[in-house]
Amino acid sequence: MKAEKPIALPVIISWLEKSERSSIILGPDEALSVDDEVMCGDNPVLVTSIESNGARVSKAKAREIQTVWGKKFDKVRVPVSVSHLGKSYPEHILAVPDEEFFIGDILEVGKREVVIHAIKIKDKSLRTGGAAARDIVRMYASIVRRTST
């Protein structure tokens, strides 16, 4: 039996506000799923969507895939809601996907130091402990108040 040739699948990679085209090479029977991490050239990419037979699917074999969408995954954008004087404003930080953030950590966000008081991950909110940047939906923080003694 003759081995089937690998397939080059088109990949649309988004990063912040830009998108670029690339491709990945897979064997015809290799399965690809949403949330898989693949390499496109030198870029780690997180698969966010797969088009197969004109529909969006969560998993498919390479031979059935028309287009793969993904986001660059060497850094992730972590949303932060910063509260100050009764108001909240949105910020974000860039972090390595495996970087961990913990309740009580002090970070520099924008031009201010903030302390994390809650972390929202996919299925729950954390008031203690921490999570990896890749799993964080949003962090909640307050501006650090410095007092002189």
TORBA-956513 format. One record per atom (N, C-alpha, C): z, y, x; residue number from 1; residue in one letter; atom name. Coordinates in pm, whole numbers, plus 50000, padded with zeros to 5 digits. Atoms other than C-alpha are relative to their C-alpha. Example, Ala and Ser with C-alpha at 12.3 -4.5 7.8 and 13.67 -1.06 7.14 Angstrom:
2
pz | py | px | fimi | vomar | tidren
50000 | 49881 | 50089 | 1 | a | N;
50780 | 49550 | 51230 | 1 | a | CA;
50000 | 50120 | 50090 | 1 | a | C;
49994 | 49881 | 49918 | 2 | s | N;
50714 | 49894 | 51367 | 2 | s | CA;
50073 | 50109 | 49923 | 2 | s | C;
This chain:
149
pz | py | px | fimi | vomar | tidren
50000 | 49881 | 50084 | 1 | m | N;
50000 | 50000 | 50000 | 1 | m | CA;
50000 | 50125 | 50088 | 1 | m | C;
50012 | 49876 | 49923 | 2 | k | N;
49904 | 50343 | 50131 | 2 | k | CA;
50110 | 50099 | 49960 | 2 | k | C;
49896 | 49900 | 50028 | 3 | a | N;
50181 | 50602 | 50164 | 3 | a | CA;
49936 | 50125 | 49943 | 3 | a | C;
50053 | 49878 | 50060 | 4 | e | N;
50128 | 50907 | 49945 | 4 | e | CA;
50031 | 50120 | 50088 | 4 | e | C;
49983 | 49881 | 49918 | 5 | k | N;
50084 | 51242 | 50114 | 5 | k | CA;
50109 | 50090 | 49944 | 5 | k | C;
49901 | 49902 | 50046 | 6 | p | N;
50366 | 51497 | 50103 | 6 | p | CA;
49932 | 50113 | 49922 | 6 | p | C;
50052 | 49892 | 50085 | 7 | i | N;
50322 | 51782 | 49855 | 7 | i | CA;
50065 | 50131 | 50044 | 7 | i | C;
49947 | 49865 | 49974 | 8 | a | N;
50358 | 52154 | 49935 | 8 | a | CA;
50024 | 50068 | 49866 | 8 | a | C;
49966 | 49935 | 50127 | 9 | l | N;
50542 | 52314 | 49644 | 9 | l | CA;
50020 | 50150 | 50021 | 9 | l | C;
49977 | 49856 | 49989 | 10 | p | N;
50525 | 52691 | 49588 | 10 | p | CA;
50144 | 50035 | 49962 | 10 | p | C;
49863 | 49956 | 50026 | 11 | v | N;
50866 | 52859 | 49604 | 11 | v | CA;
49999 | 50152 | 49995 | 11 | v | C;
49982 | 49855 | 50008 | 12 | i | N;
50943 | 53212 | 49487 | 12 | i | CA;
50147 | 50027 | 50032 | 12 | i | C;
49864 | 49976 | 49950 | 13 | i | N;
51247 | 53333 | 49681 | 13 | i | CA;
50039 | 50144 | 49972 | 13 | i | C;
49952 | 49864 | 50025 | 14 | s | N;
51446 | 53631 | 49559 | 14 | s | CA;
50120 | 50029 | 50089 | 14 | s | C;
49886 | 49953 | 49921 | 15 | w | N;
51690 | 53832 | 49766 | 15 | w | CA;
50020 | 50146 | 49965 | 15 | w | C;
49969 | 49867 | 50050 | 16 | l | N;
51856 | 54141 | 49623 | 16 | l | CA;
49889 | 50042 | 49905 | 16 | l | C;
50102 | 49956 | 50096 | 17 | e | N;
51568 | 54335 | 49458 | 17 | e | CA;
49859 | 49954 | 50035 | 17 | e | C;
50134 | 50040 | 49956 | 18 | k | N;
51276 | 54167 | 49641 | 18 | k | CA;
49977 | 49851 | 49973 | 18 | k | C;
50039 | 50141 | 50010 | 19 | s | N;
51086 | 53842 | 49592 | 19 | s | CA;
49888 | 49975 | 50099 | 19 | s | C;
50109 | 50036 | 49910 | 20 | e | N;
50862 | 53660 | 49837 | 20 | e | CA;
49958 | 49857 | 49971 | 20 | e | C;
50052 | 50135 | 50022 | 21 | r | N;
50644 | 53350 | 49822 | 21 | r | CA;
50016 | 49918 | 50127 | 21 | r | C;
49990 | 50093 | 49890 | 22 | s | N;
50700 | 53047 | 50041 | 22 | s | CA;
49963 | 49863 | 49945 | 22 | s | C;
50024 | 50136 | 50051 | 23 | s | N;
50670 | 52670 | 50012 | 23 | s | CA;
50092 | 49902 | 50070 | 23 | s | C;
49926 | 50111 | 49939 | 24 | i | N;
50856 | 52347 | 50079 | 24 | i | CA;
49913 | 49876 | 49990 | 24 | i | C;
50075 | 50126 | 49997 | 25 | i | N;
50713 | 52007 | 50165 | 25 | i | CA;
50094 | 49888 | 49957 | 25 | i | C;
49921 | 50114 | 50049 | 26 | l | N;
50845 | 51708 | 49970 | 26 | l | CA;
49909 | 49880 | 49978 | 26 | l | C;
50072 | 50121 | 50038 | 27 | g | N;
50739 | 51350 | 49920 | 27 | g | CA;
49980 | 50001 | 49849 | 27 | g | C;
50031 | 49996 | 50143 | 28 | p | N;
50577 | 51296 | 49575 | 28 | p | CA;
50112 | 49949 | 49909 | 28 | p | C;
49893 | 50056 | 50084 | 29 | d | N;
50875 | 51091 | 49448 | 29 | d | CA;
50137 | 50061 | 50027 | 29 | d | C;
49871 | 49935 | 49974 | 30 | e | N;
51148 | 51314 | 49593 | 30 | e | CA;
50037 | 50087 | 49881 | 30 | e | C;
49952 | 49921 | 50113 | 31 | a | N;
51360 | 51469 | 49320 | 31 | a | CA;
50060 | 50131 | 50052 | 31 | a | C;
49943 | 49870 | 49970 | 32 | l | N;
51460 | 51834 | 49323 | 32 | l | CA;
50076 | 50045 | 49877 | 32 | l | C;
49916 | 49956 | 50112 | 33 | s | N;
51738 | 51980 | 49108 | 33 | s | CA;
50042 | 50145 | 50018 | 33 | s | C;
49941 | 49868 | 49996 | 34 | v | N;
51867 | 52324 | 49016 | 34 | v | CA;
50134 | 49987 | 50074 | 34 | v | C;
49880 | 49995 | 49915 | 35 | d | N;
52154 | 52413 | 49259 | 35 | d | CA;
49986 | 49921 | 50129 | 35 | d | C;
50023 | 50062 | 49869 | 36 | d | N;
52001 | 52206 | 49543 | 36 | d | CA;
49980 | 50110 | 50103 | 36 | d | C;
50025 | 49908 | 49890 | 37 | e | N;
51996 | 52380 | 49878 | 37 | e | CA;
49890 | 49941 | 50086 | 37 | e | C;
50114 | 50045 | 49921 | 38 | v | N;
51664 | 52353 | 50065 | 38 | v | CA;
49968 | 50105 | 50107 | 38 | v | C;
50043 | 49907 | 49897 | 39 | m | N;
51515 | 52510 | 50376 | 39 | m | CA;
49855 | 50038 | 49975 | 39 | m | C;
50137 | 49948 | 50007 | 40 | c | N;
51205 | 52730 | 50339 | 40 | c | CA;
49978 | 50075 | 50130 | 40 | c | C;
50012 | 49941 | 49867 | 41 | g | N;
51105 | 52800 | 50695 | 41 | g | CA;
50138 | 50006 | 50063 | 41 | g | C;
49867 | 49982 | 49940 | 42 | d | N;
51419 | 52944 | 50857 | 42 | d | CA;
50105 | 50039 | 49898 | 42 | d | C;
49908 | 49950 | 50102 | 43 | n | N;
51577 | 53046 | 50526 | 43 | n | CA;
50060 | 49889 | 49915 | 43 | n | C;
49939 | 50089 | 50100 | 44 | p | N;
51832 | 52839 | 50335 | 44 | p | CA;
49981 | 50062 | 49862 | 44 | p | C;
50030 | 49951 | 50134 | 45 | v | N;
51739 | 52868 | 49967 | 45 | v | CA;
50073 | 49914 | 49898 | 45 | v | C;
49934 | 50069 | 50110 | 46 | l | N;
51940 | 52778 | 49657 | 46 | l | CA;
49902 | 49997 | 49883 | 46 | l | C;
50095 | 50015 | 50111 | 47 | v | N;
51715 | 52639 | 49381 | 47 | v | CA;
50067 | 50049 | 49871 | 47 | v | C;
49943 | 49944 | 50123 | 48 | t | N;
51774 | 52843 | 49063 | 48 | t | CA;
49924 | 49957 | 49875 | 48 | t | C;
50080 | 50042 | 50114 | 49 | s | N;
51490 | 52717 | 48841 | 49 | s | CA;
49882 | 49915 | 50048 | 49 | s | C;
50114 | 50087 | 49969 | 50 | i | N;
51215 | 52453 | 48834 | 50 | i | CA;
49906 | 50000 | 49880 | 50 | i | C;
50099 | 50009 | 50107 | 51 | e | N;
50892 | 52463 | 48633 | 51 | e | CA;
49924 | 49869 | 50014 | 51 | e | C;
50068 | 50128 | 50003 | 52 | s | N;
50752 | 52126 | 48538 | 52 | s | CA;
49929 | 49986 | 49865 | 52 | s | C;
50079 | 50015 | 50122 | 53 | n | N;
50472 | 52072 | 48283 | 53 | n | CA;
50018 | 50119 | 49905 | 53 | n | C;
49993 | 49879 | 50082 | 54 | g | N;
50499 | 52432 | 48163 | 54 | g | CA;
50136 | 50034 | 49944 | 54 | g | C;
49866 | 49973 | 50053 | 55 | a | N;
50872 | 52418 | 48092 | 55 | a | CA;
50100 | 50010 | 50115 | 55 | a | C;
49892 | 49993 | 49901 | 56 | r | N;
51189 | 52504 | 48282 | 56 | r | CA;
50087 | 49875 | 49983 | 56 | r | C;
49920 | 50122 | 50003 | 57 | v | N;
51381 | 52187 | 48374 | 57 | v | CA;
50109 | 50008 | 50106 | 57 | v | C;
49891 | 49997 | 49901 | 58 | s | N;
51700 | 52114 | 48566 | 58 | s | CA;
49974 | 49905 | 50116 | 58 | s | C;
50030 | 50097 | 49894 | 59 | k | N;
51550 | 51827 | 48769 | 59 | k | CA;
49861 | 49943 | 49977 | 59 | k | C;
50132 | 50063 | 50012 | 60 | a | N;
51206 | 51682 | 48843 | 60 | a | CA;
49959 | 49942 | 50133 | 60 | a | C;
50058 | 50053 | 49876 | 61 | k | N;
51013 | 51476 | 49096 | 61 | k | CA;
49894 | 50098 | 50048 | 61 | k | C;
50093 | 49904 | 49940 | 62 | a | N;
50794 | 51676 | 49335 | 62 | a | CA;
49862 | 49996 | 49935 | 62 | a | C;
50134 | 50013 | 50058 | 63 | r | N;
50471 | 51541 | 49182 | 63 | r | CA;
49990 | 50068 | 49863 | 63 | r | C;
50000 | 49940 | 50134 | 64 | e | N;
50575 | 51693 | 48843 | 64 | e | CA;
50029 | 50150 | 50001 | 64 | e | C;
49957 | 49860 | 49989 | 65 | i | N;
50672 | 52039 | 48973 | 65 | i | CA;
49882 | 50092 | 50028 | 65 | i | C;
50102 | 49898 | 49974 | 66 | q | N;
50444 | 52343 | 48949 | 66 | q | CA;
50055 | 50112 | 50089 | 66 | q | C;
49941 | 49889 | 49925 | 67 | t | N;
50680 | 52614 | 49083 | 67 | t | CA;
50151 | 49981 | 50009 | 67 | t | C;
49855 | 50001 | 49978 | 68 | v | N;
51030 | 52637 | 49228 | 68 | v | CA;
50043 | 50145 | 50020 | 68 | v | C;
49941 | 49869 | 49977 | 69 | w | N;
51241 | 52953 | 49206 | 69 | w | CA;
50132 | 49981 | 50071 | 69 | w | C;
49875 | 50011 | 49928 | 70 | g | N;
51528 | 53015 | 49438 | 70 | g | CA;
50046 | 50136 | 50050 | 70 | g | C;
49952 | 49877 | 49939 | 71 | k | N;
51743 | 53275 | 49603 | 71 | k | CA;
50044 | 49969 | 50142 | 71 | k | C;
49962 | 50014 | 49860 | 72 | k | N;
51798 | 53326 | 49972 | 72 | k | CA;
50150 | 49976 | 50005 | 72 | k | C;
49861 | 50045 | 50007 | 73 | f | N;
52128 | 53167 | 50057 | 73 | f | CA;
50071 | 50006 | 50134 | 73 | f | C;
49926 | 49985 | 49876 | 74 | d | N;
52220 | 53268 | 50411 | 74 | d | CA;
50117 | 50096 | 49977 | 74 | d | C;
49891 | 49913 | 50045 | 75 | k | N;
52429 | 53538 | 50245 | 75 | k | CA;
49994 | 50003 | 49848 | 75 | k | C;
49995 | 49986 | 50145 | 76 | v | N;
52544 | 53572 | 49886 | 76 | v | CA;
50060 | 50135 | 49965 | 76 | v | C;
49948 | 49873 | 50051 | 77 | r | N;
52616 | 53884 | 49687 | 77 | r | CA;
50118 | 49967 | 49910 | 77 | r | C;
49879 | 50027 | 50079 | 78 | v | N;
52973 | 53873 | 49553 | 78 | v | CA;
50037 | 50128 | 49925 | 78 | v | C;
49962 | 49882 | 50078 | 79 | p | N;
53039 | 54117 | 49266 | 79 | p | CA;
50152 | 50023 | 50004 | 79 | p | C;
49859 | 49963 | 49998 | 80 | v | N;
53370 | 54304 | 49281 | 80 | v | CA;
50020 | 50113 | 49899 | 80 | v | C;
49961 | 49892 | 50089 | 81 | s | N;
53525 | 54508 | 48998 | 81 | s | CA;
50122 | 50065 | 50060 | 81 | s | C;
49890 | 49928 | 49936 | 82 | v | N;
53744 | 54772 | 49159 | 82 | v | CA;
50063 | 50091 | 49896 | 82 | v | C;
49932 | 49912 | 50096 | 83 | s | N;
54007 | 54936 | 48939 | 83 | s | CA;
50083 | 50103 | 50076 | 83 | s | C;
49928 | 49888 | 49939 | 84 | h | N;
54159 | 55272 | 49021 | 84 | h | CA;
50028 | 50104 | 49893 | 84 | h | C;
49958 | 49899 | 50097 | 85 | l | N;
54356 | 55511 | 48801 | 85 | l | CA;
49946 | 49972 | 49859 | 85 | l | C;
50039 | 50038 | 50136 | 86 | g | N;
54274 | 55320 | 48483 | 86 | g | CA;
49851 | 49981 | 49977 | 86 | g | C;
50144 | 50020 | 50015 | 87 | k | N;
53900 | 55297 | 48549 | 87 | k | CA;
49955 | 49888 | 50093 | 87 | k | C;
50059 | 50103 | 49915 | 88 | s | N;
53688 | 55015 | 48688 | 88 | s | CA;
49859 | 50040 | 50036 | 88 | s | C;
50139 | 49977 | 49964 | 89 | y | N;
53368 | 55045 | 48882 | 89 | y | CA;
49949 | 49882 | 50079 | 89 | y | C;
50058 | 50119 | 49937 | 90 | p | N;
53127 | 54779 | 49006 | 90 | p | CA;
49963 | 50025 | 50147 | 90 | p | C;
50038 | 50000 | 49859 | 91 | e | N;
53078 | 54707 | 49375 | 91 | e | CA;
49951 | 49860 | 50031 | 91 | e | C;
50031 | 50136 | 49955 | 92 | h | N;
52958 | 54408 | 49573 | 92 | h | CA;
50015 | 49996 | 50151 | 92 | h | C;
49997 | 50023 | 49856 | 93 | i | N;
52997 | 54260 | 49917 | 93 | i | CA;
49905 | 49885 | 50029 | 93 | i | C;
50082 | 50113 | 49956 | 94 | l | N;
52770 | 54028 | 50112 | 94 | l | CA;
50087 | 49909 | 50084 | 94 | l | C;
49917 | 50097 | 49928 | 95 | a | N;
52931 | 53711 | 50243 | 95 | a | CA;
49920 | 49874 | 50027 | 95 | a | C;
50056 | 50132 | 49973 | 96 | v | N;
52837 | 53379 | 50397 | 96 | v | CA;
50045 | 49909 | 49885 | 96 | v | C;
49965 | 50081 | 50116 | 97 | p | N;
52831 | 53117 | 50115 | 97 | p | CA;
50133 | 49924 | 50012 | 97 | p | C;
49877 | 50077 | 49985 | 98 | d | N;
53122 | 52918 | 50263 | 98 | d | CA;
50123 | 50086 | 50029 | 98 | d | C;
49886 | 49912 | 49975 | 99 | e | N;
53341 | 53224 | 50330 | 99 | e | CA;
50095 | 49995 | 49881 | 99 | e | C;
49901 | 50012 | 50107 | 100 | e | N;
53663 | 53194 | 50133 | 100 | e | CA;
50074 | 50132 | 49981 | 100 | e | C;
49922 | 49882 | 50037 | 101 | f | N;
53842 | 53475 | 49952 | 101 | f | CA;
50122 | 49953 | 49923 | 101 | f | C;
49873 | 50040 | 50060 | 102 | f | N;
54204 | 53452 | 49839 | 102 | f | CA;
50066 | 50117 | 49929 | 102 | f | C;
49920 | 49899 | 50069 | 103 | i | N;
54426 | 53638 | 49594 | 103 | i | CA;
50093 | 50062 | 50105 | 103 | i | C;
49915 | 49930 | 49904 | 104 | g | N;
54608 | 53903 | 49798 | 104 | g | CA;
49925 | 50046 | 50125 | 104 | g | C;
50079 | 49954 | 49884 | 105 | d | N;
54330 | 53944 | 50060 | 105 | d | CA;
49972 | 50149 | 49986 | 105 | d | C;
50038 | 49860 | 49997 | 106 | i | N;
54265 | 54302 | 50162 | 106 | i | CA;
49862 | 50009 | 50065 | 106 | i | C;
50139 | 49989 | 49954 | 107 | l | N;
53894 | 54386 | 50202 | 107 | l | CA;
49958 | 50145 | 50002 | 107 | l | C;
50062 | 49870 | 50008 | 108 | e | N;
53685 | 54689 | 50272 | 108 | e | CA;
49879 | 49986 | 49909 | 108 | e | C;
50109 | 50003 | 50097 | 109 | v | N;
53457 | 54746 | 49973 | 109 | v | CA;
49953 | 50144 | 49984 | 109 | v | C;
50047 | 49861 | 49998 | 110 | g | N;
53238 | 55052 | 49991 | 110 | g | CA;
50074 | 50072 | 50112 | 110 | g | C;
49925 | 49924 | 49900 | 111 | k | N;
53451 | 55308 | 50169 | 111 | k | CA;
50150 | 49985 | 49982 | 111 | k | C;
49857 | 50013 | 50033 | 112 | r | N;
53785 | 55185 | 50037 | 112 | r | CA;
50054 | 49861 | 50032 | 112 | r | C;
49932 | 50129 | 49986 | 113 | e | N;
54036 | 54913 | 50111 | 113 | e | CA;
50050 | 49958 | 49863 | 113 | e | C;
49955 | 50052 | 50130 | 114 | v | N;
54106 | 54693 | 49810 | 114 | v | CA;
50076 | 49869 | 50022 | 114 | v | C;
49930 | 50127 | 49998 | 115 | v | N;
54337 | 54402 | 49737 | 115 | v | CA;
49953 | 49918 | 49880 | 115 | v | C;
50049 | 50090 | 50107 | 116 | i | N;
54206 | 54104 | 49535 | 116 | i | CA;
50119 | 49955 | 49914 | 116 | i | C;
49892 | 50048 | 50088 | 117 | h | N;
54422 | 54028 | 49229 | 117 | h | CA;
49954 | 49891 | 49904 | 117 | h | C;
50051 | 50112 | 50082 | 118 | a | N;
54194 | 53783 | 49040 | 118 | a | CA;
49860 | 49964 | 50048 | 118 | a | C;
50133 | 50049 | 49963 | 119 | i | N;
53886 | 53571 | 49109 | 119 | i | CA;
49948 | 49917 | 49884 | 119 | i | C;
50064 | 50077 | 50107 | 120 | k | N;
53652 | 53445 | 48836 | 120 | k | CA;
49899 | 49906 | 50064 | 120 | k | C;
50100 | 50098 | 49961 | 121 | i | N;
53467 | 53124 | 48912 | 121 | i | CA;
49936 | 49949 | 49870 | 121 | i | C;
50079 | 50039 | 50118 | 122 | k | N;
53229 | 52943 | 48673 | 122 | k | CA;
50082 | 49970 | 49876 | 122 | k | C;
49931 | 50046 | 50121 | 123 | d | N;
53482 | 52783 | 48440 | 123 | d | CA;
50142 | 50051 | 49983 | 123 | d | C;
49863 | 49950 | 50018 | 124 | k | N;
53809 | 52970 | 48496 | 124 | k | CA;
50026 | 50122 | 50088 | 124 | k | C;
49954 | 49887 | 49918 | 125 | s | N;
53994 | 53270 | 48640 | 125 | s | CA;
50118 | 49955 | 50083 | 125 | s | C;
49892 | 50036 | 49909 | 126 | l | N;
54221 | 53232 | 48939 | 126 | l | CA;
50094 | 50119 | 50018 | 126 | l | C;
49899 | 49898 | 49971 | 127 | r | N;
54546 | 53428 | 48978 | 127 | r | CA;
50075 | 49966 | 50128 | 127 | r | C;
49943 | 50045 | 49872 | 128 | t | N;
54656 | 53225 | 49282 | 128 | t | CA;
49892 | 49921 | 50072 | 128 | t | C;
50096 | 50080 | 49924 | 129 | g | N;
54468 | 53050 | 49560 | 129 | g | CA;
49876 | 50079 | 50034 | 129 | g | C;
50123 | 49934 | 49960 | 130 | g | N;
54108 | 53124 | 49648 | 130 | g | CA;
49879 | 49915 | 49967 | 130 | g | C;
50126 | 50069 | 50028 | 131 | a | N;
53743 | 53021 | 49628 | 131 | a | CA;
49897 | 50041 | 50105 | 131 | a | C;
50111 | 49971 | 49910 | 132 | a | N;
53428 | 53007 | 49840 | 132 | a | CA;
49906 | 50101 | 49933 | 132 | a | C;
50090 | 49896 | 50052 | 133 | a | N;
53183 | 53298 | 49801 | 133 | a | CA;
49893 | 49941 | 49908 | 133 | a | C;
50107 | 50061 | 50080 | 134 | r | N;
52914 | 53061 | 49663 | 134 | r | CA;
50043 | 49969 | 49856 | 134 | r | C;
49950 | 50038 | 50132 | 135 | d | N;
53141 | 52974 | 49366 | 135 | d | CA;
50051 | 50119 | 49918 | 135 | d | C;
49939 | 49884 | 50066 | 136 | i | N;
53260 | 53326 | 49279 | 136 | i | CA;
49900 | 50070 | 49910 | 136 | i | C;
50079 | 49924 | 50097 | 137 | v | N;
53122 | 53492 | 48967 | 137 | v | CA;
50033 | 50149 | 50014 | 137 | v | C;
49955 | 49862 | 49982 | 138 | r | N;
53330 | 53810 | 49016 | 138 | r | CA;
50142 | 50000 | 50055 | 138 | r | C;
49862 | 49979 | 49952 | 139 | m | N;
53639 | 53929 | 49204 | 139 | m | CA;
50050 | 50130 | 49938 | 139 | m | C;
49936 | 49881 | 50056 | 140 | y | N;
53882 | 54182 | 49058 | 140 | y | CA;
50099 | 50051 | 50103 | 140 | y | C;
49918 | 49943 | 49895 | 141 | a | N;
54056 | 54419 | 49294 | 141 | a | CA;
50047 | 50140 | 49963 | 141 | a | C;
49947 | 49865 | 50016 | 142 | s | N;
54261 | 54737 | 49309 | 142 | s | CA;
49999 | 50068 | 50136 | 142 | s | C;
49998 | 49924 | 49875 | 143 | i | N;
54249 | 55012 | 49566 | 143 | i | CA;
50140 | 49991 | 50060 | 143 | i | C;
49873 | 50011 | 49929 | 144 | v | N;
54520 | 54969 | 49829 | 144 | v | CA;
50061 | 50140 | 50012 | 144 | v | C;
49928 | 49873 | 49985 | 145 | r | N;
54778 | 55246 | 49817 | 145 | r | CA;
50078 | 49996 | 50127 | 145 | r | C;
49926 | 49993 | 49873 | 146 | r | N;
54905 | 55343 | 50158 | 146 | r | CA;
50114 | 50100 | 49983 | 146 | r | C;
49887 | 49907 | 50001 | 147 | t | N;
55250 | 55494 | 50180 | 147 | t | CA;
50052 | 50014 | 50141 | 147 | t | C;
49948 | 49979 | 49867 | 148 | s | N;
55390 | 55648 | 50491 | 148 | s | CA;
50153 | 49996 | 49995 | 148 | s | C;
49854 | 50012 | 49997 | 149 | t | N;
55748 | 55575 | 50592 | 149 | t | CA;
50059 | 50085 | 50109 | 149 | t | C;
